Amino acid sequence: MTALRTCRLCGARLDRSLVDLGLSPLANAYVPAERANRGEMFHPLHAFVCETCFLVQLEAFETPQAIFSDYAYFSGFSAGWLAHAEAYVAAMQARFDLGADSKVVEVASNDGYLLRYVVARGIPALGVEPAANVAAVARARGIPTEVAFFGAETATRLHSAGHAADLMAANNVLAHVPDLHDFVAGFRILLKPEGVATFEFPHLLRMLEQHQFDTIYHEHFSYLSLGVVIGLLRQHGLRVFDVEEWPTHGGSLRVFACHEGAAHVPTPALEQVVLSEWSAQLFEPAGYAGFGQAVADIKCAALRFLIAEREAGRTVCAYGAAAKGNTFLNYCGIGPELVRAVADRSPHKQETQLPGSRIPVVSPDALLALRPDCVLILPWNLKDEIASEMTAIRDWGGRFVTAIPRLTVF
């Protein structure tokens, strides 16, 4: 796919760099054993800021079809994320009086991690998931799932088939969409007149404040502020009426939207978050200065630590074969010489190698058998959950470490 240096939201030229992370493979392109001796495709991983609409974004080097049609990420392997999904369903049912006569549609429904709780409450549900291998898991759980990329065409077809929605959920997918306008147009088509759509995404403000550069990878085409999302939805006849701040993924927003003419009343939280973004100068170039230097400092600190551990004869392993970990490892140039193995609960990732770094992925039990002196937690947003799960490493004096927003050993 040809890279175009124009903004995917407003079409303006992209000239301002936020951070250049060098060359990297697709973050979820795990390498199976049979391809271990073959090469990989690396693409520039360079985030830009549009100086017209202030959408932070990557150039598109791969199509969504190439990235998501066969996907290695299964949401259902994180206990914390499952609890978040279950709480979301309970809150939405109570707030919007969802019942047997309602319809909930989740876009990018993955393995049914969320809709399982909708179905359990007797509420009709439909998932829309482009990865056939992941959708098959949801279907096996009894969750109706359409294998398709969501946009205006899919929404029109589903509406004609009787799937107009009282609630549409889109968790951590808006950032994954290169054609934002076609995607959002689908919500206007499929949403009932008084229906509600919720969008969850990592908050750009938190990414900048905490130097969360590892959330940047090719599958994430955009990095979103509330102000940008309000403007995007408004272009398609949708109105944001509420927002919630959540700690997930290092700090996320849950945005509530409806049709422009719907009765939902705006909440004070909306103005508060917008003001916080203006205070952080997210709508002027000054708000993005210094991020690249802070990222380089994190890289240097991590390498100093890992090299010191190696020179002292100590073994370092990692936990969490997450996409963000792959960005971190590839940007820092870390391979098996510094991190011996990475553990992950997902059997779909075990017995593979991480893209780029080629660090082997093992089960948590296999990692414990290695008796590492230190475990580098790559998905730092889950550090408490992971440290609790892997507490056995403390039996031989092992330590945990996270690198973002600063190197921390505990």
N, C-alpha and C positions, 0 to 999 in steps of 0.2 A: 504494500500500500504506500503510495507516495506521501511523504510528509509535507504538510502545508503549514507555513508559518503565519496563519491567520487565526483569529479567535473563533472558537467553535460556537460562541454565544452571539457575538455582535459582528463578527467579520472583520474587525480592525486588525492591523498588522501587529504581530508579536515581536517586540524588540527588547523588552526588559527581562533580564534573567533573574529568577529567584535563586536557583541553585543548580549546578551542573554536577551530577553524580556519575559522570563517565559513561562507560558502556556496560550494559547488563542484559542477561537473558530474561525472558518472561518469568516472573516471580513464581508462578505456579506450574512451570514446565519441569516437573520432577523427572529425573533420569532413571529409567528402569535398568535392571542389570544387563539386559540384552543390548542396550544402547550405550553402555558405559564407556566404550572405546570410540564413540563417534563424536563429532563436533557439535557445537550448538550455535544458534544464531544470536548474536548480541546486537542490541540497538542502543542509541543514545538515550540516556535517562536525564533529561534536562527540563526543568520546570520553568515556565515563563509566567509573567503577570501581564494581563491585558491592561494597558493604561487608559482604556476607554470605559470598560465595564467592570474591571478588576476581578475577572475570573482568573484564578490560577489554574494552569493546565499544562499537559504534556502534548507534544506533537504526536499524532497517531501513526504508528509504524506497523501495527497489525490490526486486522479487522476483528470485531467482536466474535465473528464466526470462528476465526482461528484460535481465539483465546478461550472462549467459553463453551464451545460445542461439546467438548469432552474435558471435564474439569476435575481437579484433584481436591478441591476444598469441599468438605462436608461439615455443615454447621453443627450437626448433632453431637460432635465429640467434645464440646466445651460445656461443662456443667454450669458455669457461670452464664454463658450465653443462653442456655436452655431456660434457666431461671428468669433471665431478663425477658425472654419471649413469653413465658407463662404469665408473668406479671403484666406484660403488655396486653395480652388477650383478656385477662380479668378486668383490667382498667378500661379497656375499650368497650367491653360488653356492658359494664356498669354505666359508663358515661353516655353511650349512644344507644342504650336499650336494645342491644342486638339479641335476636332470638331465632326461633325456627323459621320465621318468615323473612329473615335477613339473608344477605349474601356477602361473604368476605372473600375478596380476591387478593392474593399476595403475588406481587411481581418479584421475580427472582426468588422463588420459594425454596430453592435448594432441595434438601432431603426431607422436607416436611417438618423441620424442627419447630416451626411456629404453628402451622395449620393443624398439627396434631392436637394442640390445646383448643383450637376453634372447634374441630370435629368432636372432641370429647365433651364439649358443652352443648352439643346438639345444634350447632349453627352451620348451615350449608357453607361450603368453602370450595374454592378453586385455586390451585397454584398455577403459575405461569413460569416455566423454567426452561432455559435454552439448552442446558447440558443434559442430554438424554441419559447418560450413565447415572447422574444424580437424581433426575426425575424418576428413574426406575425404582430407586430406594423409597421415595415418597409414595409411589403407587403401591408398592408392596406393603406399605403401612395403611393402605386403604384411603389415601388422600388423593382425590381427583386432581390430576396435573396435566396441563397442556404443555407440550414440548414446543416452545416457540420463543423467539425474541419479541419483546413487547414494544409496541409502537402504535401508530394510528391504524395501520392495516389489521394487526392482530386485535386491537380493541374493537374495531368495527365488526370483525367476524364474531368475536365473543359476545358483543352486545346483541347481534342478530340471533345468536344461539340462546339468548335468555340469561346471560350472566351479568346484567347490570348490577353494580355493586353499591351496597350501603357503606362499606368500609373497604378501602384499598390500602394495603401495607406495602411499603417499598423500603426495606431495610438494607442499607449499605449497597445500593445499586445505582443511585443517581450518579455517583462518581465514576461508575464503570461504563457510562454510556457516551459514545462519541457524538451521536446526533441527539443533542439535548432537546431540540424542538420537536422532533418526531416522537420521542419518548414521552414527553410531557403532554403532547396532544392526545395521546392514548388515554390519559387519565380523564381529560375533559369528556372524551367520548364514552367511556365505560362507567363513569361515576353517575349515580342517580342524582336528581335535582338537589336533594338535601344531603347527599352522601358526603363522606369525609375521606380524604386521602392523607396518610401520614408518611413522611419521608424521614428516615434516619440516616445521618451521615456524620463522619468525623468533622468537627468544627475547625475550620481554617484558623480561627483565632488561637485555639489551643495548640495546633500544630506549630504555629509561629512562636508562641510564648515558650513552649517546652521543647523546641527544636526537634520535633518528631519527624525527621526527614525520612525515616524508614517506612512511613506510610505512603511514600512516593514510589510507585512502581507502574509498569506499563498497563496493567489491568485497571488502574485508577487514572482515567483520562482527565478528571477535574478535581479541584480541591476547593471546598465550598464555604462561603459565608452565608449568613442568613440574608443579608442585603441582596446578594446576587440571586439567591433562590427566590426571594420575593419578586424581583424583577422578571426572572424567567417565567414563573408561574403566571404573573400578571399578563404576559404576552399571549397566554393561551386561555384567558378567561377564568383563571383560578385565583383565589384570594387566600392569603395566609391569615389565619385568625388566632393562632396560638403557637407557642413554642415551649419546649421543655429542654432543660440541660441535663445530660446524663454522663456518668463517668466512663461509659463503655468506650473502648478503643482510644483511651487516653483523653476523652472529652468529646462527646457527640451532642448533636441537636436532634430533637424529634419535632418536626414541623407539621402542623395541622393545616390542611388546606381544603377549600370547598369551592363550589361555583361562585362566581362574582355576585350573583343575586341571591345566594342562599342566606338563611336566617342566622347563621352562627355569628356570635358577637366577639369582636376582638378582645383579647385579654391584656392586662398590664404587662405581662411577661414579654410580649412582643416588642414593645417599645424599649424595655430594659436591655434586651439583647442587642437590638439595633444600636442603641446608644453606646453599649460597650464596644461594638465594632467601630463606630465612629471615633471613640476615644482612643482606640488602638491604631487609628489612621489606616484602616484597611481599604479606604477609598481614595488614597493618595499614595504616591510612590514611596514616601518616607516610611510607611508602615512595613515595608519589606526589606529595608536596608539592614545589613549585618547578619542575615540568616545564613548565608553561605559560609561566612567566617566561623560562625558558631558550629556549623556542621563539621567543618574541617577540624576544629578543636576536639570534637567528640571522637572523630576518627583517630587522631593522634593519641588521645588518652587511652582508647581501647587497645591500640597496638602496643603502646608502652606496657600496659598491664599484661597482655597475653605473651609478649616476648619475655617479660620478667618471669612469668610463671614457667615458661618453657626452659629458660636458662637455669631456673632453680630446680628443675627436674620434676615439676608438678604437672599433673594431667588435668587438662580442661576439656570438658564436654559441654554440650549445649542442650537446651530443652526448647521444644516448640519449632517444628518445621513449618513456620508460618511465612507468608509472603513478605511481611515486613522484615523478618530475619534475613531473607535472601537479599533484599536491598542493602541491609546493613553489612552483611558479609562480603558481598561483591564490591560495594563501594570501598570498604576498608581493605580489600585484598586478602581476606582471611580464608585459609584452606585447612585441610586435615593436619598440616604441620603445627597449627596452633590450636585447633579445635578438633579433637579426635573423632567425635561422633555427635549426632544430635538425636534426641529421643522425641517421639511423637506418639500420641495415643491412637492416631488413625492408622488402621491396617492398610489403607490405600496409599500411604506414604512410606511405610516401613519397607525395608529391603530395596529402597531406591537411593539415589544420590541427589543432594541439593543441586539445583541448576547453577551453573557457573562455578561455585566453590567446590563442588563434587565431594562434599562432606557426607559420609554415609548416614542414612536415617535408620534408627533402630527402635525397638520397643522400650518403654520405660524400665522394664525389668532387665533388659540387656544393658542399658546404661548403668543401672545400679551394680550389675555384675562387673563393670569396668572399674568401680570404686574411684570415681574422679575426685580430685582434690577440690575442684571448683566446677560449678554448673552455671554457665552463662544462659540466663533466661532471655530468649529472643523476643517473645511476645510480652514485653515488659508490662503491658496493661493487665496481664493475668498473673503477675508475679506472686501475689498472695496465694492464689489457688494452686499454682505450680509448686511453690515452696512447701505448702501443706501436703500436697500429693507426694513429693519427693523428700520428705523430711528425713528419710533413712540415711541420706548422705551425711547428716550430722553425726551419725553413729561413729564415723571414723574421722571426725573433725572437718568434714567437707564444708565448703562455703557456697553461697549463691552470689551472683553478680548481675547487675543490669548496667547498660551503657548509656541509656537515654532517660531523662534529659542530661544526666551527668553520670560518670562512672560511680557506682555504688556497690560496695561489697557488704554482705550481711549474712 
